[in-house]
């Protein structure tokens, strides 16, 4: 390999079989950090996201709503809740096929970059467990130890592509010979940057785009426990929260309320 190459992976529903922000529902609800009304307002939007039914406008409205909801939250309190509930609450799974690809790219000398719209406080520990080399993710604004409700950088859509270009310039990546993987049509700008793009478990819209662009299509269907693939100690105690965590809380509470009793 003459020039440095990279493999860029979306996280939710590409590496992880669900949303990366659904793990801490009980802890945040127990702490009274959200009202049931606010949880219900976010539930529909997040369920639409998980089912692949949310369009770009819905996703943007969700971003605005959720960023407002976390305004004023103490980073230290959130970190405490996550740390205390981690072992009993976190249950993300990764696709075995994605892990195999990550390992293959490393073996072939490529850097692995996780690119996610979830916040850096969530993505970075998961990326560390997976052995990723770099992370591109949403950065929340914090002042005096509290979330302001503003977002410094939203890693979504064209912003992902912009951040990838900047990282490629800094690291010397040859994008024409690099790889990218995503399940979402909103990541078309990212997929279009590289010479080897793959749509993972695509819906009809993304499948059609993949056919038009000559992108590969992959099916991932073997989720396994994330922690089973730990590559290095992750800084779990440093976990924080961002807008998409609230969406996870919404889904966890909403589905829990609808689950029939045994």
N, C-alpha and C positions, 0 to 999 in steps of 0.2 A: 504494500500500500504506500504509494508515493506521497500523497497528501493526506492530512488528518481528516478523518471522517467522523460522523456522529449518527446516532440513532435517536430520534425524538419521539417520545411516547406521551400521548394524552394519558390521563390517570383514570378518571371515573368511567367505568364501562368499557375501558380498553385494557388496562392492567388489572384494575379492581372490578369485580363483578357487580358492584353497586356504587352508590355515592360515597365518597370519602368522608362525608360530613354527617353521617347518620348515627354515629356510635354513642354519643353522650346524652341521649335524650333524657333519661331518668335523672341524671345528675343535675342538669341545668333546670329542669322542672322542679326538682326537689329544693333547689336553692332559691326558687322564686325569681329567677332572672328573666323569665318570660311569663306573660299572662296566657290563659287559655285562649283568649280572643286573638291575641297576636299569633299564637301557634296555629289556630285554625285558618287565619288569613294566609299564612304561608304554606299550609298543607297542600292545597290544590295545585299551586304552582310547582311545588317540588315533586309531587306525584306525576304531574305532566312531564316534568324533566326526566324522571326515572323511566317513564314509559315511552320517552322519545317524542312526546306530542307538543312540546313547547317550541314555539317559533322564536325568532330573534327578538321581536318586540316584547313577547311575554318574558323572555329571559332578562331583558333589560329592566322591565318593571320589577321583576323579582329582585334584581341586584339593588335597585334603588330602595325598595321596601326593606330588604334585609339589612342593608347598611345603616338605615335609620334605626332599626330595631336594636342594634348592638351599641348604639351611641351611649356613652357613659359607663359601659361595662368596665370593670377593673380587670386589667390583664392578669394581675396576680391572683384574683379570685377565680378567674376562668382556668388558669393553669392549675390551681389547687383542685378544682372540681375534676378536671381531666386526669390529673395524677391519681386522685383518690379512687376514681371509678374506672380507670383504664383496664385493669385486669378482668373485671367483671363485665364491663360494658363494650369494650372495643372488639369487634368481630368482623373486621374487613377481610375479605378473601381476595386472592389474586388468581388470575387465570394461569394455570400451569403452562399453557402455550406462550403466554407473555414472558414468564420467567425464563423459559427455554430460549426465547429470542434475545432477552437481555444478556443471558450467559453467552449465547453465540456471538453477539456483537462485541462483547468484551474479549472473547477469545480471538476474534478477528482484528482486534486492535482499535475498535471504535469506542468513543465516549458515548455514554448513555445519558440522555437528558430527559427528565420528567417535565412536561409542560401542562400546567393545570390552572383552571380558573378558580380552584379552591385556594384558600389563603396559605401563605408560606408556613405559618405555624402548624398547619396540618400536613401539608405536602412534604416538607423537609424531613420529618421523622420517618414517614413512610418510604420516601426515596432512599434514606439512609439504610433502612432495613433491606431494601431491594438492591443496594449497592450501586445506585445511580451516581454519576459523576457530578452532575449539575442539576439545578432546579430553576425553572421559570414558573412563577406563580403570582397570584394576587397579593398585593401588599396593602394592609390596612394602615390608616393613619392613627398614631398614638401620641397623645399629649398628656404629660404628667401621669403616666401609667394607666390611662384610660383610652378606650377606643373613641374617636371623635365622631364616628358615623360616616367619615369620608374615606375614600379609597385612593391611595397614592398611585397605584397601578393596577388596572384590571386586566388580567391575563385571559382575554377572551377575543375570539374572532381575529380580526386583522392585527390586534395588539400582540397576539402570540407570534404572528409572522414577523412583526417588527422586532420583537425581543429576540427571536431566533437569529435574525440577520445581524443584530448587534453582537450576540454571543459568538456567532460564526466569525465575524470580523475580529473579535477579541482573541478567540482561540485558534483562528486559522483553519476553520472547517471548510472543506470543499463540499458545498451543498449539492452540487450536481451529482456527486457520488455518495451522498448521505441518504438516510432512510427516515421515514416518518410513519406513524401509526395512529389512527383515531377512529372512533365510532360515530363522530358527529359531523354533519354537514357544515356546522359553524367553524370547523377546523379546516375547511377547504383551502383557505389561504396558507396554512401551515403545510398541508399536504402538497400544495402546488409549488412549494419552494425547493423540494428535493428531487433527486433523480429517481428515487425508489420509494413510492408512496403506496400505502396499504390502508384500505377501508376495513375496519374490524367489525364484524357482526352488523353490517350496514342495513339501515332501513331502505325503502325504495328510492328515496331522494338521493341518498349518498351512493347507493349502488348504481343509480343511473349516472351520477357525476363520475364515479369511478370508471364506468364503461366508456364514457365520453372522453375522459382524460387518459385512459390507458393505465389506470392505477390497479394494483392487485387487490384481491378481496380475500380476507381471511375469516375463518370461523373459530372463535374461542368458546369452549363449552365445558372446561374442566376446572371449576373454581376450587382452590385449596386454601387452607389457613395461611394468612400472610406471615405470621410469626414463624411458620415452619421454614421460611426461606430467609431468615435473618442472616445478613452478610457481615454486619458489624453492629456494635451497640448503638442504639438510637437514643437521641436525647429526648426521651418521652416526657421528662419532667418539664421541659421547656415548651411543651405544647400549649398553644393558645387557642384563639377562636377568631373567626371572621364571619362575613356575611353568610356564607354557605353552611356554616355550622348550624345556624338558626333554621335553615331549611331542613337539615337533618333532624333537628329536634322536632320540627313540625311533623315530619313523616313518622318518626318513631312514636310520638304521642298519638297521632291520628290513627295509625294502623293498630296500635295497642288498644285503642278504644273500640275499634271495629272487630277485633279478634274474638270469635265466639268462645264462650267458656267451654272447657273440656267436660 
